[in-house]
Amino acid sequence: MGDMVTATQAAKKIGCSEATVSRWAEKLGFCMRFGRSRVLTPKQVATISKEWKKSTGNPNFGKKVSK
């Protein structure tokens, strides 16, 4: 597996949750798994970090309408 990392390790490196890493990995098509764990290359981690940092946050917050 070389220098592959799990989603948990990637999340610690990036500074976000494992769920965020997994969500972005799915969105970007990074679907490699080892057992039950998602594994990523350093390049994929860098791509997820870049995309996550330029996103505007939780899109569900914008959908709430107060009356």
ZIFEN-V160584 format. One record per residue. N is the residue number from 0. RES is the residue in three letters. PHI is phi in whole degrees, 0 to 359 (NA if undefined). PSI is psi as a letter, one per 40 degrees, with the letter a starting at -180 (NA if undefined). Layout:
N_RES_PHI_PSI, N_RES_PHI_PSI
//
This chain:
0_MET_NA_e, 1_GLY_64_b, 2_ASP_261_f, 3_MET_291_i, 4_VAL_232_i, 5_THR_278_i, 6_ALA_298_d, 7_THR_296_d, 8_GLN_295_d, 9_ALA_296_d, 10_ALA_298_d, 11_LYS_297_d, 12_LYS_292_d, 13_ILE_283_d, 14_GLY_98_f, 15_CYS_222_a, 16_SER_274_i, 17_GLU_298_d, 18_ALA_297_d, 19_THR_295_d, 20_VAL_299_d, 21_SER_297_d, 22_ARG_298_d, 23_TRP_291_d, 24_ALA_298_d, 25_GLU_299_d, 26_LYS_300_d, 27_LEU_269_e, 28_GLY_83_f, 29_PHE_267_g, 30_CYS_246_e, 31_MET_289_h, 32_ARG_232_i, 33_PHE_232_h, 34_GLY_68_b, 35_ARG_265_e, 36_SER_266_i, 37_ARG_279_h, 38_VAL_241_i, 39_LEU_225_i, 40_THR_276_i, 41_PRO_303_d, 42_LYS_294_d, 43_GLN_294_d, 44_VAL_298_d, 45_ALA_297_d, 46_THR_295_d, 47_ILE_299_d, 48_SER_300_d, 49_LYS_297_d, 50_GLU_294_d, 51_TRP_295_d, 52_LYS_291_d, 53_LYS_269_e, 54_SER_283_i, 55_THR_264_e, 56_GLY_103_a, 57_ASN_289_h, 58_PRO_292_e, 59_ASN_291_d, 60_PHE_294_d, 61_GLY_286_e, 62_LYS_274_e, 63_LYS_286_h, 64_VAL_239_h, 65_SER_266_i, 66_LYS_245_NA
//
